[in-house]
């Protein structure tokens, strides 16, 4: 810090004794111009340097010089030896502030991960609703074709009216299933649009359909890796763990600073300075002057060690029953232990989440395989009954039943595929690879430049 002062003062004082100043009314004009510099260092060291200058004019005949020019400089250094010594207590708040910024950045990144995870789950719910709507539509189309064929056969009196009534009931049931599937799809579309747009006030946007570009598939087995490797990766990459690590570091910084504050205050102080005097001979004085006449001479004499001023001292301050510092130290110790406990609990929770996500993915893979085999079996059954009907060995009702079973098996497969996709999403989140799996860069979001861009 650089500081300075500049002032001028006129002073008049009636005197009852003339032996000191030689006049009954003392008049003084004083002009002061000072400049200084001070700085504190993270080691507990403080440094300061001042240069004081003043010009004084008086009506006293006892003053040898009039005006009198004074110049004084001092360089001072102080070092804390116990309390306040070192980088820890002096950089405490700066380090905590930097760590808080890291925590804020991590919280933003965690919010991005949470948002991406939610959008991914919503998207696969949309895919499931879209594919299930197609399953229900194909089932209704087949039931309607069977009903139309049955009506023609009834007109030819080739089948009883009861068969046609069963066909009509089947069509009504399939229409109900299709209506439920369409409304579910519309609701999922609304959720996606609500998540991706600021508002839904535009009726055109609200009515616009949303069509997914992906299909629920499981062509390749998801590469899970060894459980311990994935846990190690989660312990390395999970943002929540990083936040807890930084928070624990803050607690430890505060604890060390609180412990330091309990120590006695011991300060080593040293300074060196010098004084210079100059001015014109006072015509009222009978004593000749040997001092220089200008400010340059005063400054030169201040720095030539003709009038030195130096000091070395050690000050000690030992607090007795320092309750404030002790309470801060107790609180910091408790906060540190709580942060350590939270960190360990979070590590255990992450281990459980990774294992649970792996188990869920394995179960969903088995569910997909089972649903796929069930769908294939239902498809073969339907093909056989349809062929038998063409050859006159089966009935429309049997074929409709087989087609209904096929639709149910297809819906089961869609649900299993969706559960599989969500299990992969959850495993990515548990391991801490959500952003990497979706090629999302936080740095590019900050700079506004896409990866690979200029």
N, C-alpha and C positions, 0 to 999 in steps of 0.2 A: 504494500500500500504506500502511495506517495501522498504526503500531506503538506500543507503550507499555510502560513498566516501573514497578513499584512494589515497593519493598523497604525493610526496616528492619534496621539493624546496630548491635550493641553491641560496642565495642572497648575492651579494657584492655591497657595496655602499660607495664611497668616501665621507668623511664628512669635513665640514668647521668648525665645532664646536665640541670640544672634551669634553665639560662639561656634556653631557648627557650619552654618551656611553664610554667615556674615551679612544677613539682610533680614528685615522684619517681615517681608512678604516674598515668599519663594515662588518663582514661576519656572515651570519646566515644560518643554515641548519634546515629546518622545515619539519617534517613528520606529516601528518594529517590522522586520521582514524575516520570517523563518521558513525553512523548508526541511522536510525529513522523509525518511523511507523506513518502512518496517515490513518484516516478513516472518511468517511462522513456517517451520518445516515439519514433516511427518515424523521426525525422530524425537520430537519434543523440544526442539531447539527454536529459539526466537532471536532475531537479529534486527537491530535498529541503528539508524545513523541520522543525526540531526546537525543542522548548521543554523545557529541563531545569530542574527545581526540586529543591532539597534543604533539609532542616532539620538542623542540627547543634548538639548540646548537649555541653559539655565542662566538666571541673573545673579547666581551666587559668585561673589568674588573669590571664594575659597576653592573653587574648582580650577585646577591647573589648565584643563582643556575645555574649550567651548567653541563649537559643539564637540561632544565626546562620541567617538565611534568605537563600538565594541563588537567583537566577532568571537563566537565560541562554537566549537564542534565537539561531538562525542560519538564514538562507535561503541555499541553495547551488544553483548551476547549473553543469553541465558540458556541453561540446559537443565531440564528436569531429569533427575537421576533415578527416581523410583516411580511415584504416581505420575502419570502423563508421559512416561518414557517409552519410546519405541513406536513402530508403525501401527500396532494394534489399536490402542486407544485413540490415536490421533486421526487414523483413517477409517474409524469405525463407521461413521454415517455415510461416508463416500462409498465404501464397499457395500454397505447394506443397500444403498440407493441403486448401485449397479446391479446387485443381485435381484432387487425388486423389479428392475427393468427386464431381467432375464425371466422372472416368474410371469410377468405380464405377457412377454412374447410367447412363453410356453402355454399360457392360458388361451391366447388367441389360436395357437396351433391346435390345442386340444379341442377348442370349439369348432375348428374346421373339421377335425376328425369326426367329432360327434355329428356334425351336419352331413358330412359325406356318408357316414354310416346310416343315418336316417333316410337320406335320399336313396341310397342303394336298396335298402329294405322296401321302401315305397315303390321303387322301380320294379323290383321282382314281384311285388304284390300286383302291380299293374300287368306285368307279363302273364302272371298266373290267371288274372281275371280275363285278360284278352284271349288266352288259349282255352280257358274253360268256356268262355262264350262261344268259341268256335266248336267245341265239343258238343255243347248243348244245341247249337244250330244244326249241326250235321245229324244229331239224333232226331230232332224235330223234322228235318227234311225227310229222313227215312220213314218216320212214322206217318208223315203226310202222304208219302208215296204209297205206303202200304194201305192207308185208308182209301186212297183213290182207287187202287187196284181192287180192294175188297168191295167197294161200291159197284164197280163194273161187274165183278163176279156175282154180286147179289142180284144185279139186274138180269143176269143170265141164269139166276137160280142155281148157281154152282156151289154156293156156300150159304149157311143159315144166317139170318139177320143178327143172331147173337154174336157172331164173329165180327161183324161190322161195328156193333156197339162196343166191343172190346177195343177195336182199333180207334174208335172215337175217344174212348177214355184214355187210351195211351197217348193220343195226340194232345189232349187237354193237359195231361200230366207233363208232357215234354214242353208244352207252351209255358207252363208255370215255371219249370226249371230254367227255360231260356229267359223269361222275364227277370227271375232272380239273378241270373248270370249277367244280364245287360245292366241292371241297376247297380250291381256290384262293380262292374267295369266303369260305369259312369262316375261312381263315387271315387274309385281309385284315380281316374283321370282328374277329378276335381282336386284331390289331394296333391297330385303332382303339380298341377297348375298353381295351386295355392302356395306351394313350396318354392316355385321357380319364378313367380311374378310378384310385383309389389301389391297389386290389388286385382280383384275380379269384377270391377265395375263395368267393364266392357262386355255387353251381352254376346258379341260375336266371339270373343275369346272364351267366354264361359261355355258357349255351345260348340266350340271347335273340338273335334275328337283328338285324342292323343294315341299314337300308334307306336309301340315299342319296336326297336330295330333288332332285338336279340330274342333268342328262343331258349327255353329251359332245356339245357342239354348237359350231359355228363359223359363227353366223349373220352376224356382222359381222367385218370385218377388224380386228384389234387395232391401235389407233392407236399406232404406234411413235414417230413423229416423226423429225426429223433426227438423224443419228448424233452429230454434235458437240453438239447441244442436250442429248441424253440423257447424253453423257459429262460435260458441264458440270453437269447436274443430279446425276449420281452423285458428282462431285467436291465438290458442295455438301452432299449429303444422306447419303452413306455414313457409318455410325457408326464404322467402323474408322478412317476418315480423321480424324474428329473426335477420336477417342482419341489418334491419333498426333500431331495438332496440340497437344493439351493436354500430352501427354508431352514434346514438344519444348519447349514453353513452360517446363515444369519444369526441363528441362536447361539452358535459357538462364538461368533465374533462379539456379540453382546456379553456373553459370559466372561470371556477373557477381559473385556473392557471393565466389567463390573468388579472382577477380581483385582485388577490394577488399581481401581479407585479406592480399594481398602488399604493400600500401602501408604506410608507416610509421605508427605510432600517434602522433597529435598531438591533445592534449586541451587545451582552454581551460577553465579553472576559475575561478570567482568566487563569493565568498560575502560576506554582510554579517550582522553580528550585534550583540548588545548584552548587557551584564551589569548586573544590579541587585542591591543588597544591602540587607537589612533585619534587624531583630532588637532585642531588649531590651538595655538597658544592663546589663553584667556588674557586679554589686555589688562583685566582687573587684578590678575594674579601676579605676585612678585616672585614666584618660583618658576625658573625656566623649565621647559618641557623638552624631553629627548625622544618622545614618541613620534612615529610617522604621522603625516597630516591627512592621508586619504584612506579609504576603505581597503584599497589593495594592500597597504601596509599592515592594516589590522588583520586581514585574512592571512597574510604571509607570516605574521608573528604567531598566529594561532596554530599554524601547522609546522613551525620550525622548532617545537619542543622547548621554547624559552619559558613557557608557563604551563607545564603539563598538569593533567588531572587524570588519575587512574585509580581503579578500585577493583578488588577481588573479594568476593564474599560468598559464604555458604549459609543458606537459610533452611531451617528444618521446622516442619509443622507436623506434629504427631496428633491426629485426632483421637479423642477418648470417647468410647461408646458412639461411634459413627453410625447411628441407626439408619439414616437415609441410605448410605452406601451399602450397609449390610442387607437392608430390605431389597435393594436393587439386585444384590448378588444372589440372594435366596430366590428371587423371582426368576432371574436368568437361568439359574441352575434347574429350577422346576420346568421352565419352558424348554430348555435343552433336552431334558429327559423325556418330556412329552413328545417332542419332535422325533427323538430317536425311536420311541415306541411306535409312533405313527408310521415311521419309515419301515420298521420291521413288520408291522401289521400289513402294510401295503404290499411288501414283498411276498408275504404268505398269500395274500389275496390274489396277486398276479399269478402265482404258481397254480392256485386252484382254478383261476379263470382259464389259463392255457390248457390245463388238463381237461377241464369240462368242455372247452371248445373243441378239443380233439375228439373227445368221446362223442359229442353231438355230431361232428362231421362223419365219424365212422358209422354212427347209427343212421344218419341220413343217407349215406352211401348204400348201406344194406337195405334201407327202406326203398330207395330208388330201384335197386336190383329186383327186389320183391315185387314192386309195383309194375316194373317193366315186364317181368315174367307173367304176372297176372294179366296185363294188357295183351301180351302175345297170345296167351291161352284163350282169353275172351275173343280175340280176333279170329283165331282158328275155329272156335266154337261157332261164331257167327257165320263164318264162311261155309262151314259144314251144314248148318241149318238152312242157310240161303240156298245152297246147292240142292238140298233135299226138297225144299219147297219148289224149286224149278222143276225137279223130277216128279213132283206130285206126291212125295212121301212125307212131307211136313206141312205144318199149318202156318198161317200168318202170325198167329199168336206166339208160337214157338220162336219164330224169326224175330219178332218184336222184342220178346224177352231176351234173346241173345244179343240183340242190338242195344237194349237198355243196359245189359250187363257190360257190354263193351264200352258204352259211354261212361258208366260208373268207374270202370277200370282206367279209362283215359283220364278222368278227373282225378282219380287217386294218384296216377303218375304225375300229373301236373302239380298237385299238392306236394308230392315227394320231391320233385325237382325244385320247387320253390323253397322247401325246407333245406334242401342241399345247398342252394345258393346262399341262403341266409346263414347257414352254418359256416360257409367259407368267409362270409363277411365278418361274422363274429370272431372267427379264428384270426383273421387279419387284424381286427381291433385288439384282441387279447395279446397278440404278439407285438403289436405296435408298428405294423407295416401297411396300414390303410392308405396313407398318402403315397407310398412307394408303389403299391399294387394298382393304384389309379393314376399314376404318373402325375401327381399334383406336387408342385413346388411352392413352398411358402415364400422363398426368396423371390421367385418370379412374381408372386402376388404383391410383394412389397415394392418391387421396382417397376412393375407393370410391363415387364419384358418376358415373353414366353421362352421356355428352354430352347436353346438353339437359335434364338432370334438375335437381332442386332440392336 
